[in-house]
Amino acid sequence: MFKRILLPIDGSEQSLRAASTGIALAAQGEHQAFGLEVLCPTPSITLVADAIVHDSSNHTDRAIRKAHDDLAEVAGMARDAEVAFADIYVFDQRPYTAIIAAAHSAGCDLIVIGAGEYARGRGAQLSREVSLLVNSAEMPVLVCP
């Protein structure tokens, strides 16, 4: 049985359903779940634009606030299921590599992810990032529709 489960999310309904599945698996024993949100790094042009208009609510801050909100929702699911939970967010242009790195860093033995995660609006089709993850991960990946 899997002891440490990574739950990459992007805030979409599909990713939260996949996280719920991962939490349910973790609840079957004394297992741990780890939430992860991969954020896109701020494009240089956005940094310059924010500096020019003195925007106090820049792209990076908004992305981090969104990640905290998304991860808090998964933390609530874990708390309700009495599952040990930790979370993190990272900035990376290639989500699949960040997911694999986080899984290794946390000692995870399973990744549970939504099929269209990071595909935005493509339904249950495997996104490019999920396909790359499945083909690159050295551990099992459970892909949820």
N, C-alpha and C positions, 0 to 999 in steps of 0.2 A: 504494500500500500504506500502511497505517496505521503511523505511527512511534511514537506515544505513546498507550498504551491505559490507560483507567481501569477498575479492577476494584472496584466497590462490593460489599462483602460484609456479611452479618449473622451469620455464624457457622454458618448452616444448611448442610446437605449440598448443597442445590441451589445456594447461592451459591458454595460451594467448587468445585463442578463447573463453574460458569460461569467462575470465576477460572482454573481449569485450562485451559479453552478459550481464554481471553484470553492466558494465558502461552504456550500452543502457538502462537497467532497471532504473538505477539511474538518467539518463538524462530525464526520463519522468516526473520528478518533481524536487523540490529542495532537492534532496537526496544526501547523502554522500557515498563515496566508500573508502574502506580501503584495500590496498594491503598488502599481507603478504607472505613472503618466509620463509619456515622452512628449516634450514640448519642442516645437520648431524654434531654432535660434532666431534671434531678431535680425532681419535683413539690414545691411549697412544703411541702405537708403532710409529705412524707418528710423534708425538711430539719428541720422542727420536731420530728418524732418521733425522728430520729437525735440531735438535740441534747438532748432530754429524757432519753433512755435512755443517753446518752453512748456511742453505738455507734461504735467505732473503725473498723468496717468499713462505712462508709456506702455508699449507693447509687452515688454518683459514683465512688468508689474501686473498687467491684466492677465497674462498667461499664467503666472504663478498663482494669482488669486483663483483663477478658474481651476487649476490643478488642485489646490487646497479644497475647494468646494466639491470637486468630483471625488477626490480621495476620501473626504469626510463621509460621503454617501456610502462608499464601500466599507469604511470603518464602522459605520452604523450597522450595516448588514452583519459584519463579523461580530460586533458586540452583541447583537440580538441572538446570534447563533452560538455565542460563547466560544468563539474561535480567537486564538492569539493572532494579533494583526499588527503589522508595521507597514509604513508607506514611504514612498519617495517619489520625487519628480526629477527628471533630468532633461537637459537640452541636448538634442542630437538631430542631425539632418537625416540620419538613417535609423528610423525607429527599430527595425529588426536587430541591428547590432547593439543598440542600447538595451533592448529586452534581453538578449542573450547575455550581455555583460552583467546586467542586474541579477539575472537568474544564477549565474556563477558566483557572483559576489555574496548573495544571500544563501547560497548552498541549496537552491531549489532543485527538486527532482521532477517537477511537472510545471508546464506553462499552460494556462487556460486563457484562451483569447477568442474574441468574436471573429467570425469569418470575414466580415467586410471592414474590420477595424482599420482605420487610417485610409479607407477608400471613400468615405463620405458619400452616402447616397447610392451605393451600388448594390443594395439589397444583401442577399446571402452569398453573393459571389465572393470568392477569395480575392482579397486585395493583393496587390503586388507585394506589399510589406509582409502580409501573412504568408504568402507563398515563399518568400525569401526566408522567413523565420522557420517555417516547417522544413525547408531544405537545408538550413544551416545549423539549426539547434542540435546539440549533442544529447538532448534529453527529450522525452515525450512531450508533444504539444497537442493538447485537446482543443480542437477548433469547434466552437459552438455557432450554430446558425443564428 
